């Protein structure tokens, strides 16, 4: 029974990140950033949340880095859909979702985003912990 619950939650997480990865390739207009606020903050050396987050995300998108994250999210999600590659997909997803959570936690001031990414990180960690017996010999 635990195996079926694990599989169901893994598939749900995989579909979420498959969607998130694909959405990174769908063009959408950038959010407006108030240049006066950014200029004032840079002059005072006090770039506050969420302006720093918005600038970081815009830079990551324009540089192409966000597309690389999207590719890895799609790859991890596809690997998580098949039982034989599920662990590899979870291990690939774990640092990605950790980075997403930390970006939101330290640079964004939207509590809802912190809770959502924190729950996704916790779920990924719990799903990975299911493979404890297979992972333990690797770290001994």
Buried (B, 14 or more C-beta within 10 A) or exposed (E): EEEEEBBEBBBEBBEBBBEBBEEBEEEEEEEEEEEEEBEEBEEEEEBEEBBBBBBBBBEBBEEEEBBEBBEBBBBBBBBBBEEEBBBBBBBBBBEBBBEBBEBBEEBBEEEEBBEBBBEBBEBBEEBBEBBEEEBEEEEE
